[in-house]
Amino acid sequence: MSDNRFLPAFHFTVQFTGLANNAATDGGFESVTGLGVTAINPGTAEAGDKKLAAQFNPIVLKRAISQQQPSPLRQWVLHNLNGQATAPLPEVLIQVLNEVHQPAITFRLTHVTAAGWQLGPLTTQQGELLMEEIVLQYRSIEIVNGET
């Protein structure tokens, strides 16, 4: 019998392959947005000669900043954006979890590079958490059902 329950969008994890000791300090994202891909028309070639290319949307990861430990992810992003030689991450896994906290569907992004970083506003008028947005670009996406 098939399981046709819908997945909640609020129960997810993000894992980064290629960063040292990031499991404890680089989780807890409030949101992940922008995941998607669009076909690009290659031009005016004959119909049989056309090879579609893909344009991958950047993803935006949003989270509160903790004062506990430095973030290997933030350090990697800022090194990339400052022009320091840093290799792309081999993969980022975005896992939507089921009711027993197991991956129900995984979005596997490969060859991930830093595309942006932004600090939220510093203001005395509101009692909000200090937030950051991390923007990542990738070269491919694979969707995997169940555990990876």
N, CA, C and O atoms as CSV, one atom per row, in Angstrom:
chain,resi,resn,atom,element,x,y,z
A,1,MET,N,N,0.844,-1.179,0.000
A,1,MET,CA,C,0.000,0.000,0.000
A,1,MET,C,C,0.890,1.243,0.000
A,1,MET,O,O,1.861,1.304,0.754
A,2,SER,N,N,0.578,2.209,-0.816
A,2,SER,CA,C,1.419,3.398,-0.911
A,2,SER,C,C,1.112,4.371,0.214
A,2,SER,O,O,-0.003,4.416,0.734
A,3,ASP,N,N,2.114,5.143,0.578
A,3,ASP,CA,C,2.007,6.137,1.635
A,3,ASP,C,C,1.815,7.497,0.977
A,3,ASP,O,O,2.765,8.055,0.428
A,4,ASN,N,N,0.603,8.038,1.023
A,4,ASN,CA,C,0.287,9.287,0.338
A,4,ASN,C,C,0.203,10.478,1.269
A,4,ASN,O,O,-0.446,11.470,0.938
A,5,ARG,N,N,0.845,10.407,2.430
A,5,ARG,CA,C,0.829,11.556,3.334
A,5,ARG,C,C,1.729,12.654,2.770
A,5,ARG,O,O,2.768,12.391,2.164
A,6,PHE,N,N,1.298,13.871,2.988
A,6,PHE,CA,C,2.073,15.014,2.525
A,6,PHE,C,C,3.141,15.362,3.548
A,6,PHE,O,O,2.963,15.142,4.746
A,7,LEU,N,N,4.245,15.904,3.068
A,7,LEU,CA,C,5.373,16.236,3.939
A,7,LEU,C,C,5.245,17.660,4.474
A,7,LEU,O,O,4.833,18.564,3.747
A,8,PRO,N,N,5.597,17.861,5.741
A,8,PRO,CA,C,5.589,19.219,6.281
A,8,PRO,C,C,6.827,19.983,5.804
A,8,PRO,O,O,7.915,19.414,5.716
A,9,ALA,N,N,6.660,21.253,5.503
A,9,ALA,CA,C,7.783,22.074,5.026
A,9,ALA,C,C,8.627,22.613,6.170
A,9,ALA,O,O,9.663,23.232,5.926
A,10,PHE,N,N,8.215,22.397,7.397
A,10,PHE,CA,C,8.920,22.966,8.542
A,10,PHE,C,C,9.885,21.997,9.210
A,10,PHE,O,O,10.596,22.389,10.135
A,11,HIS,N,N,9.931,20.757,8.772
A,11,HIS,CA,C,10.738,19.722,9.433
A,11,HIS,C,C,11.832,19.277,8.464
A,11,HIS,O,O,11.623,18.373,7.655
A,12,PHE,N,N,13.017,19.926,8.552
A,12,PHE,CA,C,14.081,19.654,7.585
A,12,PHE,C,C,15.448,19.832,8.230
A,12,PHE,O,O,15.582,20.445,9.289
A,13,THR,N,N,16.461,19.280,7.565
A,13,THR,CA,C,17.852,19.480,7.958
A,13,THR,C,C,18.650,19.876,6.721
A,13,THR,O,O,18.247,19.609,5.589
A,14,VAL,N,N,19.786,20.516,6.962
A,14,VAL,CA,C,20.712,20.865,5.886
A,14,VAL,C,C,22.089,20.377,6.323
A,14,VAL,O,O,22.559,20.707,7.411
A,15,GLN,N,N,22.731,19.586,5.461
A,15,GLN,CA,C,24.054,19.035,5.763
A,15,GLN,C,C,25.031,19.440,4.672
A,15,GLN,O,O,24.695,19.470,3.488
A,16,PHE,N,N,26.259,19.753,5.104
A,16,PHE,CA,C,27.293,20.236,4.199
A,16,PHE,C,C,28.451,19.251,4.178
A,16,PHE,O,O,29.100,19.036,5.201
A,17,THR,N,N,28.718,18.651,3.021
A,17,THR,CA,C,29.856,17.759,2.868
A,17,THR,C,C,31.073,18.607,2.519
A,17,THR,O,O,31.019,19.450,1.625
A,18,GLY,N,N,32.177,18.372,3.241
A,18,GLY,CA,C,33.403,19.084,2.935
A,18,GLY,C,C,33.768,20.166,3.927
A,18,GLY,O,O,34.820,20.792,3.794
A,19,LEU,N,N,32.922,20.402,4.925
A,19,LEU,CA,C,33.256,21.349,5.992
A,19,LEU,C,C,33.569,20.572,7.256
A,19,LEU,O,O,32.837,19.651,7.617
A,20,ALA,N,N,34.645,20.933,7.927
A,20,ALA,CA,C,35.042,20.228,9.151
A,20,ALA,C,C,34.186,20.687,10.331
A,20,ALA,O,O,33.934,21.879,10.504
A,21,ASN,N,N,33.746,19.727,11.134
A,21,ASN,CA,C,33.057,19.995,12.400
A,21,ASN,C,C,31.890,20.971,12.277
A,21,ASN,O,O,31.765,21.886,13.091
A,22,ASN,N,N,31.048,20.791,11.285
A,22,ASN,CA,C,29.962,21.741,11.114
A,22,ASN,C,C,28.619,21.245,11.618
A,22,ASN,O,O,27.664,22.021,11.647
A,23,ALA,N,N,28.507,19.987,12.014
A,23,ALA,CA,C,27.210,19.432,12.373
A,23,ALA,C,C,26.561,20.180,13.534
A,23,ALA,O,O,25.363,20.461,13.488
A,24,ALA,N,N,27.319,20.503,14.559
A,24,ALA,CA,C,26.748,21.141,15.739
A,24,ALA,C,C,26.542,22.639,15.550
A,24,ALA,O,O,25.629,23.211,16.145
A,25,THR,N,N,27.369,23.282,14.737
A,25,THR,CA,C,27.324,24.739,14.646
A,25,THR,C,C,26.623,25.268,13.405
A,25,THR,O,O,26.250,26.441,13.382
A,26,ASP,N,N,26.432,24.472,12.392
A,26,ASP,CA,C,25.877,24.976,11.141
A,26,ASP,C,C,24.541,24.361,10.776
A,26,ASP,O,O,24.277,24.095,9.603
A,27,GLY,N,N,23.722,24.139,11.742
A,27,GLY,CA,C,22.359,23.672,11.501
A,27,GLY,C,C,21.393,24.747,11.963
A,27,GLY,O,O,21.764,25.909,12.128
A,28,GLY,N,N,20.181,24.351,12.165
A,28,GLY,CA,C,19.193,25.261,12.720
A,28,GLY,C,C,18.763,26.375,11.802
A,28,GLY,O,O,18.583,27.506,12.254
A,29,PHE,N,N,18.593,26.093,10.532
A,29,PHE,CA,C,18.137,27.130,9.609
A,29,PHE,C,C,16.647,27.355,9.772
A,29,PHE,O,O,15.871,26.410,9.913
A,30,GLU,N,N,16.262,28.615,9.751
A,30,GLU,CA,C,14.854,28.987,9.826
A,30,GLU,C,C,14.151,28.698,8.505
A,30,GLU,O,O,12.994,28.279,8.478
A,31,SER,N,N,14.871,28.929,7.413
A,31,SER,CA,C,14.269,28.696,6.105
A,31,SER,C,C,15.333,28.408,5.056
A,31,SER,O,O,16.489,28.812,5.180
A,32,VAL,N,N,14.904,27.696,4.021
A,32,VAL,CA,C,15.689,27.451,2.818
A,32,VAL,C,C,14.762,27.818,1.665
A,32,VAL,O,O,13.697,27.222,1.502
A,33,THR,N,N,15.171,28.802,0.865
A,33,THR,CA,C,14.325,29.234,-0.244
A,33,THR,C,C,15.118,29.273,-1.540
A,33,THR,O,O,16.348,29.312,-1.531
A,34,GLY,N,N,14.393,29.262,-2.661
A,34,GLY,CA,C,15.003,29.449,-3.969
A,34,GLY,C,C,15.367,28.196,-4.720
A,34,GLY,O,O,15.796,28.277,-5.871
A,35,LEU,N,N,15.212,27.044,-4.112
A,35,LEU,CA,C,15.624,25.800,-4.763
A,35,LEU,C,C,14.812,25.593,-6.044
A,35,LEU,O,O,13.584,25.510,-6.009
A,36,GLY,N,N,15.521,25.512,-7.177
A,36,GLY,CA,C,14.825,25.311,-8.445
A,36,GLY,C,C,15.791,25.349,-9.619
A,36,GLY,O,O,16.945,25.756,-9.487
A,37,VAL,N,N,15.293,24.918,-10.766
A,37,VAL,CA,C,16.091,24.882,-11.988
A,37,VAL,C,C,15.182,25.238,-13.163
A,37,VAL,O,O,14.000,24.894,-13.181
A,38,THR,N,N,15.767,25.941,-14.151
A,38,THR,CA,C,15.025,26.368,-15.331
A,38,THR,C,C,15.814,25.975,-16.571
A,38,THR,O,O,17.040,26.087,-16.594
A,39,ALA,N,N,15.110,25.513,-17.607
A,39,ALA,CA,C,15.763,25.194,-18.879
A,39,ALA,C,C,16.051,26.485,-19.630
A,39,ALA,O,O,15.236,27.408,-19.639
A,40,ILE,N,N,17.216,26.537,-20.260
A,40,ILE,CA,C,17.617,27.694,-21.052
A,40,ILE,C,C,17.620,27.284,-22.517
A,40,ILE,O,O,18.223,26.272,-22.878
A,41,ASN,N,N,16.959,28.053,-23.353
A,41,ASN,CA,C,16.952,27.796,-24.784
A,41,ASN,C,C,18.314,28.173,-25.346
A,41,ASN,O,O,18.755,29.311,-25.181
A,42,PRO,N,N,18.991,27.236,-26.009
A,42,PRO,CA,C,20.353,27.504,-26.466
A,42,PRO,C,C,20.463,28.445,-27.653
A,42,PRO,O,O,21.572,28.853,-27.995
A,43,GLY,N,N,19.367,28.805,-28.290
A,43,GLY,CA,C,19.489,29.745,-29.403
A,43,GLY,C,C,18.720,29.306,-30.626
A,43,GLY,O,O,17.644,28.717,-30.528
A,44,THR,N,N,19.288,29.599,-31.779
A,44,THR,CA,C,18.576,29.431,-33.040
A,44,THR,C,C,18.974,28.192,-33.825
A,44,THR,O,O,18.685,28.114,-35.019
A,45,ALA,N,N,19.616,27.239,-33.208
A,45,ALA,CA,C,20.020,26.021,-33.923
A,45,ALA,C,C,18.785,25.245,-34.375
A,45,ALA,O,O,17.686,25.442,-33.856
A,46,GLU,N,N,18.983,24.374,-35.336
A,46,GLU,CA,C,17.898,23.517,-35.793
A,46,GLU,C,C,17.361,22.689,-34.623
A,46,GLU,O,O,18.090,22.414,-33.670
A,47,ALA,N,N,16.124,22.303,-34.693
A,47,ALA,CA,C,15.468,21.610,-33.581
A,47,ALA,C,C,16.241,20.370,-33.133
A,47,ALA,O,O,16.331,20.103,-31.935
A,48,GLY,N,N,16.801,19.605,-34.081
A,48,GLY,CA,C,17.538,18.403,-33.726
A,48,GLY,C,C,18.899,18.679,-33.107
A,48,GLY,O,O,19.457,17.818,-32.427
A,49,ASP,N,N,19.436,19.871,-33.334
A,49,ASP,CA,C,20.762,20.217,-32.824
A,49,ASP,C,C,20.727,20.877,-31.448
A,49,ASP,O,O,21.767,21.052,-30.814
A,50,LYS,N,N,19.543,21.240,-30.993
A,50,LYS,CA,C,19.445,21.968,-29.731
A,50,LYS,C,C,19.730,21.059,-28.543
A,50,LYS,O,O,19.209,19.949,-28.435
A,51,LYS,N,N,20.549,21.558,-27.685
A,51,LYS,CA,C,20.809,20.878,-26.423
A,51,LYS,C,C,20.437,21.864,-25.325
A,51,LYS,O,O,21.041,22.931,-25.209
A,52,LEU,N,N,19.451,21.509,-24.525
A,52,LEU,CA,C,19.011,22.407,-23.470
A,52,LEU,C,C,20.055,22.505,-22.372
A,52,LEU,O,O,20.678,21.513,-21.994
A,53,ALA,N,N,20.232,23.691,-21.881
A,53,ALA,CA,C,21.099,23.924,-20.726
A,53,ALA,C,C,20.199,24.236,-19.541
A,53,ALA,O,O,19.024,24.562,-19.709
A,54,ALA,N,N,20.749,24.134,-18.365
A,54,ALA,CA,C,19.970,24.389,-17.159
A,54,ALA,C,C,20.559,25.564,-16.397
A,54,ALA,O,O,21.776,25.731,-16.322
A,55,GLN,N,N,19.679,26.368,-15.839
A,55,GLN,CA,C,20.090,27.453,-14.957
A,55,GLN,C,C,19.543,27.134,-13.569
A,55,GLN,O,O,18.332,27.027,-13.378
A,56,PHE,N,N,20.444,26.983,-12.609
A,56,PHE,CA,C,20.060,26.614,-11.252
A,56,PHE,C,C,19.915,27.874,-10.408
A,56,PHE,O,O,20.829,28.695,-10.332
A,57,ASN,N,N,18.757,28.013,-9.779
A,57,ASN,CA,C,18.527,29.163,-8.912
A,57,ASN,C,C,19.406,29.065,-7.673
A,57,ASN,O,O,19.609,27.971,-7.146
A,58,PRO,N,N,19.929,30.187,-7.203
A,58,PRO,CA,C,20.655,30.137,-5.940
A,58,PRO,C,C,19.693,29.837,-4.792
A,58,PRO,O,O,18.518,30.203,-4.846
A,59,ILE,N,N,20.199,29.168,-3.754
A,59,ILE,CA,C,19.372,28.947,-2.576
A,59,ILE,C,C,19.797,29.935,-1.492
A,59,ILE,O,O,20.963,30.319,-1.401
A,60,VAL,N,N,18.833,30.332,-0.682
A,60,VAL,CA,C,19.076,31.256,0.407
A,60,VAL,C,C,18.760,30.531,1.708
A,60,VAL,O,O,17.641,30.066,1.921
A,61,LEU,N,N,19.766,30.442,2.576
A,61,LEU,CA,C,19.622,29.817,3.885
A,61,LEU,C,C,19.565,30.933,4.921
A,61,LEU,O,O,20.440,31.798,4.952
A,62,LYS,N,N,18.546,30.916,5.763
A,62,LYS,CA,C,18.379,31.971,6.762
A,62,LYS,C,C,18.398,31.352,8.152
A,62,LYS,O,O,17.746,30.339,8.407
A,63,ARG,N,N,19.169,31.986,9.060
A,63,ARG,CA,C,19.250,31.479,10.429
A,63,ARG,C,C,19.660,32.591,11.390
A,63,ARG,O,O,20.159,33.641,10.984
A,64,ALA,N,N,19.436,32.328,12.669
A,64,ALA,CA,C,19.890,33.227,13.723
A,64,ALA,C,C,21.372,32.960,13.978
A,64,ALA,O,O,21.838,31.829,13.836
A,65,ILE,N,N,22.097,33.990,14.349
A,65,ILE,CA,C,23.526,33.865,14.640
A,65,ILE,C,C,23.702,33.552,16.119
A,65,ILE,O,O,23.111,34.205,16.979
A,66,SER,N,N,24.517,32.552,16.404
A,66,SER,CA,C,24.813,32.133,17.763
A,66,SER,C,C,26.170,32.682,18.188
A,66,SER,O,O,27.081,32.804,17.369
A,67,GLN,N,N,26.299,33.007,19.445
A,67,GLN,CA,C,27.586,33.482,19.948
A,67,GLN,C,C,28.442,32.354,20.499
A,67,GLN,O,O,29.564,32.600,20.942
A,68,GLN,N,N,27.945,31.123,20.485
A,68,GLN,CA,C,28.642,29.991,21.077
A,68,GLN,C,C,29.968,29.665,20.389
A,68,GLN,O,O,31.014,29.625,21.037
A,69,GLN,N,N,29.921,29.433,19.076
A,69,GLN,CA,C,31.113,28.989,18.344
A,69,GLN,C,C,31.154,29.662,16.987
A,69,GLN,O,O,30.117,30.053,16.451
A,70,PRO,N,N,32.354,29.798,16.427
A,70,PRO,CA,C,32.418,30.271,15.044
A,70,PRO,C,C,31.806,29.240,14.103
A,70,PRO,O,O,31.808,28.043,14.386
A,71,SER,N,N,31.296,29.711,13.011
A,71,SER,CA,C,30.638,28.840,12.045
A,71,SER,C,C,31.590,28.497,10.902
A,71,SER,O,O,32.017,29.390,10.171
A,72,PRO,N,N,31.933,27.202,10.733
A,72,PRO,CA,C,32.754,26.824,9.575
A,72,PRO,C,C,32.087,27.195,8.247
A,72,PRO,O,O,32.775,27.551,7.290
A,73,LEU,N,N,30.754,27.115,8.181
A,73,LEU,CA,C,30.055,27.483,6.949
A,73,LEU,C,C,30.231,28.965,6.665
A,73,LEU,O,O,30.578,29.339,5.545
A,74,ARG,N,N,30.001,29.811,7.651
A,74,ARG,CA,C,30.159,31.256,7.456
A,74,ARG,C,C,31.594,31.594,7.070
A,74,ARG,O,O,31.817,32.419,6.184
A,75,GLN,N,N,32.563,30.968,7.722
A,75,GLN,CA,C,33.969,31.210,7.384
A,75,GLN,C,C,34.260,30.819,5.942
A,75,GLN,O,O,34.943,31.549,5.224
A,76,TRP,N,N,33.740,29.656,5.514
A,76,TRP,CA,C,33.943,29.193,4.140
A,76,TRP,C,C,33.309,30.173,3.149
A,76,TRP,O,O,33.921,30.518,2.138
A,77,VAL,N,N,32.081,30.621,3.439
A,77,VAL,CA,C,31.384,31.556,2.554
A,77,VAL,C,C,32.171,32.864,2.434
A,77,VAL,O,O,32.402,33.351,1.327
A,78,LEU,N,N,32.578,33.426,3.560
A,78,LEU,CA,C,33.292,34.702,3.518
A,78,LEU,C,C,34.655,34.573,2.847
A,78,LEU,O,O,35.086,35.498,2.158
A,79,HIS,N,N,35.335,33.459,3.031
A,79,HIS,CA,C,36.603,33.239,2.317
A,79,HIS,C,C,36.362,33.217,0.811
A,79,HIS,O,O,37.125,33.812,0.051
A,80,ASN,N,N,35.307,32.536,0.379
A,80,ASN,CA,C,34.967,32.498,-1.050
A,80,ASN,C,C,34.669,33.887,-1.581
A,80,ASN,O,O,35.188,34.284,-2.624
A,81,LEU,N,N,33.837,34.621,-0.869
A,81,LEU,CA,C,33.405,35.930,-1.351
A,81,LEU,C,C,34.522,36.972,-1.298
A,81,LEU,O,O,34.494,37.950,-2.045
A,82,ASN,N,N,35.493,36.770,-0.428
A,82,ASN,CA,C,36.640,37.688,-0.331
A,82,ASN,C,C,37.751,37.336,-1.316
A,82,ASN,O,O,38.808,37.966,-1.302
A,83,GLY,N,N,37.524,36.337,-2.170
A,83,GLY,CA,C,38.497,35.987,-3.198
A,83,GLY,C,C,39.628,35.106,-2.721
A,83,GLY,O,O,40.625,34.940,-3.424
A,84,GLN,N,N,39.489,34.539,-1.540
A,84,GLN,CA,C,40.506,33.620,-1.054
A,84,GLN,C,C,40.225,32.244,-1.647
A,84,GLN,O,O,39.068,31.853,-1.797
A,85,ALA,N,N,41.268,31.522,-1.979
A,85,ALA,CA,C,41.111,30.228,-2.641
A,85,ALA,C,C,40.478,29.216,-1.690
A,85,ALA,O,O,41.092,28.805,-0.705
A,86,THR,N,N,39.261,28.826,-1.991
A,86,THR,CA,C,38.551,27.812,-1.223
A,86,THR,C,C,37.806,26.927,-2.209
A,86,THR,O,O,37.110,27.424,-3.094
A,87,ALA,N,N,37.951,25.618,-2.056
A,87,ALA,CA,C,37.317,24.672,-2.981
A,87,ALA,C,C,35.804,24.669,-2.784
A,87,ALA,O,O,35.321,24.911,-1.678
A,88,PRO,N,N,35.055,24.396,-3.854
A,88,PRO,CA,C,33.601,24.241,-3.716
A,88,PRO,C,C,33.282,23.067,-2.793
A,88,PRO,O,O,34.081,22.141,-2.651
A,89,LEU,N,N,32.119,23.116,-2.175
A,89,LEU,CA,C,31.663,21.970,-1.395
A,89,LEU,C,C,31.198,20.894,-2.369
A,89,LEU,O,O,30.514,21.207,-3.343
A,90,PRO,N,N,31.551,19.637,-2.130
A,90,PRO,CA,C,31.133,18.585,-3.051
A,90,PRO,C,C,29.617,18.403,-3.076
A,90,PRO,O,O,29.043,18.120,-4.127
A,91,GLU,N,N,28.963,18.567,-1.915
A,91,GLU,CA,C,27.505,18.443,-1.913
A,91,GLU,C,C,26.898,19.098,-0.683
A,91,GLU,O,O,27.528,19.229,0.367
A,92,VAL,N,N,25.646,19.504,-0.860
A,92,VAL,CA,C,24.796,19.954,0.234
A,92,VAL,C,C,23.530,19.124,0.145
A,92,VAL,O,O,22.934,18.996,-0.925
A,93,LEU,N,N,23.118,18.556,1.280
A,93,LEU,CA,C,21.909,17.739,1.341
A,93,LEU,C,C,20.841,18.498,2.105
A,93,LEU,O,O,21.046,18.881,3.257
A,94,ILE,N,N,19.711,18.712,1.471
A,94,ILE,CA,C,18.555,19.300,2.129
A,94,ILE,C,C,17.550,18.169,2.279
A,94,ILE,O,O,16.998,17.679,1.294
A,95,GLN,N,N,17.319,17.760,3.525
A,95,GLN,CA,C,16.474,16.598,3.795
A,95,GLN,C,C,15.185,17.032,4.475
A,95,GLN,O,O,15.211,17.648,5.541
A,96,VAL,N,N,14.054,16.705,3.850
A,96,VAL,CA,C,12.749,16.913,4.474
A,96,VAL,C,C,12.450,15.649,5.264
A,96,VAL,O,O,12.483,14.542,4.726
A,97,LEU,N,N,12.159,15.826,6.544
A,97,LEU,CA,C,12.005,14.690,7.446
A,97,LEU,C,C,10.544,14.308,7.630
A,97,LEU,O,O,9.648,15.146,7.531
A,98,ASN,N,N,10.322,13.020,7.902
A,98,ASN,CA,C,8.965,12.534,8.169
A,98,ASN,C,C,8.668,12.624,9.658
A,98,ASN,O,O,9.441,13.206,10.419
A,99,GLU,N,N,7.550,12.049,10.068
A,99,GLU,CA,C,7.112,12.162,11.467
A,99,GLU,C,C,8.010,11.431,12.454
A,99,GLU,O,O,7.934,11.699,13.653
A,100,VAL,N,N,8.854,10.521,11.993
A,100,VAL,CA,C,9.799,9.836,12.888
A,100,VAL,C,C,11.224,10.367,12.687
A,100,VAL,O,O,12.197,9.693,13.029
A,101,HIS,N,N,11.338,11.565,12.138
A,101,HIS,CA,C,12.601,12.293,11.985
A,101,HIS,C,C,13.586,11.614,11.045
A,101,HIS,O,O,14.797,11.774,11.198
A,102,GLN,N,N,13.086,10.864,10.082
A,102,GLN,CA,C,13.920,10.228,9.063
A,102,GLN,C,C,13.727,10.966,7.738
A,102,GLN,O,O,12.647,11.499,7.481
A,103,PRO,N,N,14.767,11.002,6.892
A,103,PRO,CA,C,14.625,11.680,5.597
A,103,PRO,C,C,13.554,11.016,4.735
A,103,PRO,O,O,13.642,9.826,4.432
A,104,ALA,N,N,12.557,11.782,4.348
A,104,ALA,CA,C,11.524,11.293,3.447
A,104,ALA,C,C,11.888,11.626,1.999
A,104,ALA,O,O,11.607,10.857,1.080
A,105,ILE,N,N,12.508,12.768,1.820
A,105,ILE,CA,C,12.991,13.174,0.496
A,105,ILE,C,C,14.242,14.024,0.703
A,105,ILE,O,O,14.305,14.842,1.620
A,106,THR,N,N,15.230,13.820,-0.155
A,106,THR,CA,C,16.496,14.541,-0.051
A,106,THR,C,C,16.780,15.234,-1.374
A,106,THR,O,O,16.673,14.640,-2.447
A,107,PHE,N,N,17.145,16.506,-1.267
A,107,PHE,CA,C,17.585,17.277,-2.420
A,107,PHE,C,C,19.107,17.366,-2.309
A,107,PHE,O,O,19.640,17.983,-1.387
A,108,ARG,N,N,19.798,16.739,-3.267
A,108,ARG,CA,C,21.265,16.686,-3.253
A,108,ARG,C,C,21.795,17.687,-4.269
A,108,ARG,O,O,21.585,17.536,-5.473
A,109,LEU,N,N,22.485,18.713,-3.772
A,109,LEU,CA,C,23.088,19.737,-4.611
A,109,LEU,C,C,24.582,19.449,-4.694
A,109,LEU,O,O,25.212,19.127,-3.687
A,110,THR,N,N,25.149,19.563,-5.892
A,110,THR,CA,C,26.574,19.271,-6.045
A,110,THR,C,C,27.338,20.483,-6.554
A,110,THR,O,O,26.771,21.406,-7.139
A,111,HIS,N,N,28.656,20.448,-6.310
A,111,HIS,CA,C,29.580,21.515,-6.690
A,111,HIS,C,C,29.019,22.872,-6.238
A,111,HIS,O,O,28.665,23.723,-7.054
A,112,VAL,N,N,28.953,23.039,-4.935
A,112,VAL,CA,C,28.301,24.195,-4.314
A,112,VAL,C,C,29.331,25.282,-4.034
A,112,VAL,O,O,30.384,25.024,-3.451
A,113,THR,N,N,29.006,26.505,-4.460
A,113,THR,CA,C,29.876,27.653,-4.232
A,113,THR,C,C,29.109,28.761,-3.520
A,113,THR,O,O,27.879,28.794,-3.546
A,114,ALA,N,N,29.842,29.661,-2.888
A,114,ALA,CA,C,29.234,30.788,-2.187
A,114,ALA,C,C,28.822,31.852,-3.202
A,114,ALA,O,O,29.576,32.166,-4.123
A,115,ALA,N,N,27.625,32.401,-3.027
A,115,ALA,CA,C,27.135,33.437,-3.932
A,115,ALA,C,C,26.753,34.716,-3.193
A,115,ALA,O,O,26.546,35.751,-3.827
A,116,GLY,N,N,26.654,34.664,-1.862
A,116,GLY,CA,C,26.312,35.877,-1.134
A,116,GLY,C,C,26.170,35.625,0.356
A,116,GLY,O,O,25.986,34.491,0.797
A,117,TRP,N,N,26.260,36.700,1.120
A,117,TRP,CA,C,26.061,36.663,2.566
A,117,TRP,C,C,25.520,38.016,2.983
A,117,TRP,O,O,25.970,39.051,2.492
A,118,GLN,N,N,24.552,38.007,3.892
A,118,GLN,CA,C,23.979,39.269,4.351
A,118,GLN,C,C,23.607,39.157,5.815
A,118,GLN,O,O,23.037,38.157,6.253
A,119,LEU,N,N,23.934,40.187,6.557
A,119,LEU,CA,C,23.577,40.282,7.957
A,119,LEU,C,C,22.264,41.036,8.074
A,119,LEU,O,O,22.040,42.031,7.385
A,120,GLY,N,N,21.400,40.552,8.953
A,120,GLY,CA,C,20.132,41.230,9.196
A,120,GLY,C,C,20.357,42.568,9.866
A,120,GLY,O,O,21.475,42.879,10.274
A,121,PRO,N,N,19.294,43.370,9.984
A,121,PRO,CA,C,19.443,44.712,10.556
A,121,PRO,C,C,19.791,44.691,12.041
A,121,PRO,O,O,19.326,43.838,12.796
A,122,LEU,N,N,20.615,45.646,12.434
A,122,LEU,CA,C,20.908,45.902,13.839
A,122,LEU,C,C,20.060,47.106,14.234
A,122,LEU,O,O,20.252,48.205,13.714
A,123,THR,N,N,19.134,46.898,15.142
A,123,THR,CA,C,18.227,47.979,15.505
A,123,THR,C,C,17.859,47.895,16.974
A,123,THR,O,O,17.681,46.803,17.515
A,124,THR,N,N,17.746,49.043,17.619
A,124,THR,CA,C,17.342,49.088,19.024
A,124,THR,C,C,15.833,49.131,19.179
A,124,THR,O,O,15.330,49.080,20.301
A,125,GLN,N,N,15.109,49.224,18.092
A,125,GLN,CA,C,13.659,49.392,18.152
A,125,GLN,C,C,12.890,48.085,18.298
A,125,GLN,O,O,11.706,48.103,18.633
A,126,GLN,N,N,13.538,46.959,18.053
A,126,GLN,CA,C,12.851,45.678,18.114
A,126,GLN,C,C,13.713,44.674,18.856
A,126,GLN,O,O,14.939,44.781,18.845
A,127,GLY,N,N,13.097,43.716,19.490
A,127,GLY,CA,C,13.821,42.697,20.236
A,127,GLY,C,C,13.997,41.415,19.455
A,127,GLY,O,O,13.749,40.332,19.986
A,128,GLU,N,N,14.420,41.511,18.206
A,128,GLU,CA,C,14.554,40.338,17.342
A,128,GLU,C,C,15.955,39.738,17.428
A,128,GLU,O,O,16.898,40.395,17.870
A,129,LEU,N,N,16.076,38.496,17.005
A,129,LEU,CA,C,17.372,37.824,16.931
A,129,LEU,C,C,18.175,38.382,15.762
A,129,LEU,O,O,17.613,38.830,14.763
A,130,LEU,N,N,19.493,38.347,15.902
A,130,LEU,CA,C,20.377,38.734,14.811
A,130,LEU,C,C,20.388,37.590,13.791
A,130,LEU,O,O,20.735,36.458,14.127
A,131,MET,N,N,20.011,37.887,12.561
A,131,MET,CA,C,19.868,36.876,11.521
A,131,MET,C,C,20.931,37.070,10.440
A,131,MET,O,O,21.454,38.167,10.244
A,132,GLU,N,N,21.234,35.969,9.745
A,132,GLU,CA,C,22.098,36.035,8.572
A,132,GLU,C,C,21.463,35.234,7.449
A,132,GLU,O,O,20.728,34.273,7.677
A,133,GLU,N,N,21.769,35.659,6.229
A,133,GLU,CA,C,21.363,34.931,5.030
A,133,GLU,C,C,22.619,34.507,4.288
A,133,GLU,O,O,23.519,35.309,4.040
A,134,ILE,N,N,22.657,33.233,3.942
A,134,ILE,CA,C,23.767,32.668,3.180
A,134,ILE,C,C,23.209,32.229,1.837
A,134,ILE,O,O,22.237,31.475,1.782
A,135,VAL,N,N,23.817,32.695,0.756
A,135,VAL,CA,C,23.359,32.371,-0.591
A,135,VAL,C,C,24.375,31.433,-1.229
A,135,VAL,O,O,25.572,31.722,-1.256
A,136,LEU,N,N,23.888,30.307,-1.742
A,136,LEU,CA,C,24.740,29.296,-2.363
A,136,LEU,C,C,24.286,29.025,-3.790
A,136,LEU,O,O,23.092,29.046,-4.092
A,137,GLN,N,N,25.258,28.769,-4.663
A,137,GLN,CA,C,24.994,28.378,-6.052
A,137,GLN,C,C,25.474,26.947,-6.220
A,137,GLN,O,O,26.391,26.520,-5.518
A,138,TYR,N,N,24.878,26.205,-7.129
A,138,TYR,CA,C,25.231,24.805,-7.340
A,138,TYR,C,C,25.120,24.471,-8.824
A,138,TYR,O,O,24.508,25.207,-9.599
A,139,ARG,N,N,25.729,23.336,-9.205
A,139,ARG,CA,C,25.764,22.946,-10.629
A,139,ARG,C,C,24.760,21.875,-10.988
A,139,ARG,O,O,24.407,21.733,-12.159
A,140,SER,N,N,24.289,21.112,-10.006
A,140,SER,CA,C,23.297,20.082,-10.312
A,140,SER,C,C,22.466,19.778,-9.087
A,140,SER,O,O,22.856,20.056,-7.953
A,141,ILE,N,N,21.308,19.199,-9.349
A,141,ILE,CA,C,20.398,18.803,-8.282
A,141,ILE,C,C,19.875,17.413,-8.587
A,141,ILE,O,O,19.559,17.087,-9.731
A,142,GLU,N,N,19.790,16.597,-7.542
A,142,GLU,CA,C,19.226,15.251,-7.642
A,142,GLU,C,C,18.223,15.117,-6.504
A,142,GLU,O,O,18.470,15.576,-5.389
A,143,ILE,N,N,17.102,14.491,-6.791
A,143,ILE,CA,C,16.092,14.260,-5.769
A,143,ILE,C,C,16.074,12.767,-5.443
A,143,ILE,O,O,15.933,11.917,-6.322
A,144,VAL,N,N,16.222,12.479,-4.147
A,144,VAL,CA,C,16.279,11.100,-3.686
A,144,VAL,C,C,15.164,10.884,-2.682
A,144,VAL,O,O,15.034,11.653,-1.729
A,145,ASN,N,N,14.355,9.850,-2.877
A,145,ASN,CA,C,13.333,9.508,-1.900
A,145,ASN,C,C,13.940,8.633,-0.830
A,145,ASN,O,O,14.703,7.717,-1.136
A,146,GLY,N,N,13.613,8.900,0.416
A,146,GLY,CA,C,14.110,8.106,1.523
A,146,GLY,C,C,15.520,8.510,1.895
A,146,GLY,O,O,16.006,9.560,1.474
A,147,GLU,N,N,16.173,7.679,2.681
A,147,GLU,CA,C,17.531,7.986,3.173
A,147,GLU,C,C,18.524,7.938,2.030
A,147,GLU,O,O,18.367,7.183,1.071
A,148,THR,N,N,19.563,8.774,2.159
A,148,THR,CA,C,20.629,8.796,1.151
A,148,THR,C,C,21.770,7.912,1.580
A,148,THR,O,O,22.765,7.797,0.864
